[in-house]
Each structure stands twice: as structure tokens, then as C-alpha cells.
């Protein structure tokens, strides 16, 4: 059976979609936007992660101490221990031979060649005698005591120890030691400042004004036990290297010292300040006012009774009773200022002129008060001064007008502050971290000037006075940081694993102003002007601590205790009426305002390489 042939249909390919040609500038702009968005999201994520409290390091990092390479012969001098060394007026040649033979006997190393070759080079044949007794001393210490007792010296070479006369006074050599400015700063204790002028070679053996780095370096080496008293021993410093002429042994000591201080030791300090501030205010109280109606008020022109907005007749009160001074609000119980300074101008009453035998009316006494508000205190406890009353009720009971002001308030506020600065500092140098606001205030004021002039006004003979008051001008401004300041000095210990920190955190808060001086009074032509001093000076509260601790590399120190809570309460009531059950709540006023602050400081110290990476990652 043959299969039927199927018809084949060929479909032409569809045309490709025409895409707009990409422009290089458009692609570059899109790439910049994507990079910016990615960086922004990463930075915001770091802020969220910054609120995570740092945990103390559970276990220390791997201990690793940098040691200066030592030759095999020097290691033998340090490890060979002689049970007993006793010489009584023995020649140096005999002593050297005995020590060389003893080194072979007591050499416990795995080296195939036992002992140490000790060679005496005595061209002048001095042959001094040695008298010494030692027990359980290393071969190196035995050589030290023997050579020092007779004024000889020894030099450790690659295959032998050479003993020769001269001690520290013979066989001087000159060697150049490259040294960085950071090493000079560590040796001399000076601040790392690059030289501004071309560096000139300064010789330490010459006296020159100001000393200089060469003199300080020489003093440090002398304190380390290297003497420059020998004739020809010199030290010069050209800004990049030390040129030292000394004995071979002292040159070796200098090399070992510089190798120890040459390592760049720097610490990254990460300080994290976490401050949480929360405030709450609750207040509920009623203030009453009761007055008895008296004489009705009448319009003098028409004689009709005067009515209020509600259509009720207005009476002149006879007696008034109020609980405003008894059931106080929080703002009334704790005013922001103990005084309300204001400029007061009082003018006395004057008699009028007499016209045709008839006395004319004079000028009545007048008093003007110009308030001078003191500076506001930021960050103080909220007392709800700006909040108005919840409601007021007015009415009458018989011949009494009754009014009530209801004050009910509940507020909450909070502030969270996170700051996480980082700084890298050399070991032994101080670093200061400041997260604060700068408050500028005057330390002195100019004098207050007030002038009162007199004269007649409007041709009526009535006395008029012009008053001019010039306030004191602030002078000599000072600046004070209000916030958190942290001074830290890290010191890397010899094990290159632990870091000692000298810490001094200080928290400064602005409390307000205090007014100094007395008022100024000017009197002229019956006018009295009283001007307050207006000399305000700030008040600060300071909380600080000083401590010294030792941390492992990468560990975190937590400093707390810089907390503060301020609570203000008021509980007022009208006697007898305030004690009535249920109904007495209408005659009481209760309020409480609290402000809580908690500041934690986390300090993390990490050893870093000159490249900026952590030192632990390179070990």
C-alpha cells in the first residue's frame, strides 16, 4: 500500500521587527541612573543594618606574632644552655676554647653539625684574664658576661662567632637604614607632618638649635641601650634614611629596633552612636469660673441694656471665683522662664491748662509694657503649652454666671538618631569623632543705652516725651559643640592581636539660658523707663567618662549608662470639692510629662593594612 503524498507548503519568513537604533548618549544616561539607584539602595540598606546592635566577639582571632628572622647560629646561642661556667683568672684564649667545646657537648638541636665555632682574634696579644661563675646560662649570656668583663666584643657571623678586643670602641662600620616618616613619628612621638622645605642632612653629634628629628632619634637609641660615646660613632638623618656609624653589634641592635617599629600599625575605629528619645504627655483638668451678677450694663447713648452674643443681658460682676490658680496645667506649673522680662514705660498723670479760668482735662497716667521674650529652649520636656483647651462651657445658675474650661491632652513623640562614623588612625595617635551641633553664643554684651527726651506736644502744653532704648550688642562669640564627642587613642600591642584603647566619650546638652545683670531705669519729665538686662548666657549639662580597655582585633566595646529620664507631674485639686467621689474629678487637674533618652556607644577596633583591608584576612 503506498502512502499518500502530502502537500508541502512553504511559508516565507516573517520580517524582523524594526527596532530603534540605540544612541550612545541614551545608553550612558540609563547606565548612570541604574548605577545611582543601585548605590542608593545599598546605602539605605546599610542604614537599616546599622541599627543592628554589635555583639561581642566570642573567641579571639588566630594569634600570630611577627618575629624578626634569626640565623641558625644565633638560634644556637639562644638554645644551648650550659649547666655551669666557672673561670678563675683564666686567659681569654682558654675561655674561648672551653666555651666552644662545651657548646658541642650541650647542643640539643637536630642539626648534623653540633656546637658553635668561637674564634679569638687578638692581634695585640693582650691575653686578659677572666674570672666568672655562671649557672644555667645560655651560651649567648655567657659570651656577654665574658666579653663585657674584659672590654672585648663578639660578632655573630654566618659560620662562627668572632671575639676581638675593643668592646664598643673598635671596628666601626657605617650602614644606611631606610626609615619612613611614620616610623620616625612612632620613635620620636612627634605628629606626622611632612617637611615643607627641602630636607637637609642633620648630624646628631653636632649641636644645633631646636634639636630636630636626628637628635630625637639619637636620644631614643641611647635610651634603648646603644651608646654613642665612642669616638667616631655618629648618626645622621636626611629625611628618608638613617646613616649610622657604629660597631657591628650596635648596628645589629639598631636594625632589630627599626624592624620592630617599621611595621605600619594602624587601626580602623568604627564608632556607632545609637540614641533613642521618647516623650509622652497626658493631662486632664477642669478650670471653673463663677461670678455673681450685679448692676446691669446700659448703653450710655440710648439707655438700652447691653446684651451678649447669645442675647442675654450683660451684668457687671460683683464677686468672682476661679480655680485657675488652684488646678494648674503643666505649662502653668512648670513655666519655661522664671521671669517675664519686658520693657516698661510709665508716664505720670499731668494737670491740664486753665483756659478762661476753666481748668481743662489733663493727661491720665499711662503704662506701656513691651514684652521681651527670652530665647526658647530646644529639646525640652513637652508641656503642651501650644495646645488649646478641649472645650469651654458657659451658662448661668440663678444670679451666677458659670464657666468651665476643659483641658484634655495626650501626646507622644520620639526621635531616633543613628550615626556610624569610621576613621583609620596610626597606632599611638589620637582620633576625635564629633557628632554634634555647633552653638554660637556671645561671651559679652555692649552697654544698654536708654534716652528719654521731654517737650510739649500739639501746642497744648501737654508734656510729651520721646523714649529711645538701644539694646546691648552681643560681642566675642564662642562656639560649643552640643552632641556627642568621642576621643580615642588606639595602641597595638606586641602580639599584633590585641588593641588597647584610651576612650573618652562626652555628651553635651543645652539646658537653656540664664539672665545676668540688673534692670536699667531712666526717669525724665514724669516718664519712667525700665529695661531688663537681656544678657543671656547658655547652660550646658555634660556627661562624660574616661576608660582604658584592651580588645581583640575586630571586637566591639559597648559603653552605656549615658541615659537620662526627666519626669514632671502635677496633681492639683480644690479642697473638699476635689475629694467628692466621682464628682470630685471635675475639681482636680492631673498631668504628667516624661522625656526618656538612652544613648549607647559601640566602638569596634580593627587592624588594617596600608591598603585598607583587614589584617586578619592577610594572615
Beta strands, then each sheet from edge to edge (+ up, - down):
strand 1: 81-91
strand 2: 118-121
strand 3: 129-138
strand 4: 152-156
strand 5: 161-165
strand 6: 172-178
strand 7: 202-203
strand 8: 234-237
strand 9: 241-247
strand 10: 266-296
strand 11: 315-322
strand 12: 342-347
strand 13: 354-355
strand 14: 358-359
strand 15: 366-371
strand 16: 391-397
strand 17: 400-426
strand 18: 430-445
strand 19: 449-457
strand 20: 462-470
strand 21: 474-492
strand 22: 498-516
strand 23: 520-524
strand 24: 527-531
strand 25: 535-552
strand 26: 556-559
strand 27: 564-573
strand 28: 588-608
sheet 1: 1+ 3-
sheet 2: 2+ 5+ 4-
sheet 3: 6+ 9- 8+ 7-
sheet 4: 11+ 10- 17+ 16-
sheet 5: 11+ 10- 28+ 26-
sheet 6: 11+ 10- 28+ 27-
sheet 7: 15+ 12- 24+ 23-
sheet 8: 13+ 14-
sheet 9: 18+ 21- 22+ 25-
sheet 10: 19+ 20-
end
